[in-house]
Amino acid sequence: MIAVSKNIDLPQTTPNRYLTAMTALNLPAPEGTRGNSHFEESFFGRQGLQPQFFVAGDKEPLNTNLIFGHFGIYECSDILRTKGIALVQNEKVYAANHNRAILDMLYSALKNKEHLDHITINDWIDIKEQKKELLDKIKQFRDFLEIEEWMMLMTWLSKQT
């Protein structure tokens, strides 16, 4: 089957400003984690609704670059092209891998005092090494969270393993 290219209005990205959260979780990542099954609605919308792209990093309300640097950010334009998204030749698009997307979602929820129940590691990460890497990276939040936020995170984490 030949994919039909569709023009969509993706936000501009760089290694410091990238697609994340549910947008990134719907892409297959270089580490072998498969994309979620909602690629079409995440990138093309559904029932006349435009897609919502989640972006994090420089000049965005969600910015975990100070915590994680470039960890988990990769160039994904070839993946998008194979999925039928028309991009300008040589255009680069950057996204979070699944671990970084989950870390971003956790940080956003914690800082907004939201419940974490909608975030489940096993929904997106099924490779043992990737889970271990995620759990190790979660420790880096320690210096960036209030005590109450850290306790929320630890309670959530105890339900994940």
Steps between C-alpha positions, in 0.01 A plus 500: 500500500637841406450772759342818369693804618296756690600855575458586864606803696759358738652739752862600441735281700868489593699276734400752773129528401342172405182294468419321824229338713223325305628635168839334551355185653319435173829479311719191491822600678856407400546276804241261365197614697202484271274797451156501656210408275364856473744639245230602252298708745813640669643633175201537266213562742165327492139578417588847379704588808853625457777308675652643816878487495677490836827693498754546778828680542626851432233771536231242586308472828639146534879502492700218657822582314663624821436157656569267208689699236471326163427158650247316288464762226539364148450612141186331365429647157562169318252325728240768433555476126450121507176561691370723221586849622624731227804695615713748312819338373772514768245610765591358839248418767601414856306292748540348843551128519248317715698534822547875456132542405395320819742707708356817348143386570589417861669835557213693347239315706697541822560872452131549416395298807320247278453132571746265334258210455472556124872427459585130501851387411389162363265668252799637307818328612531125455878463478662416835809717439281797408300463822820492703628811322170680571509407868860624525411830330204557734754542781623818328171670590602507868663844493224653285189399695345621822471239776126455434566447128778250574266305731232493227760368259617231743140390563441476125828314451407240763197409286708462182733217596 
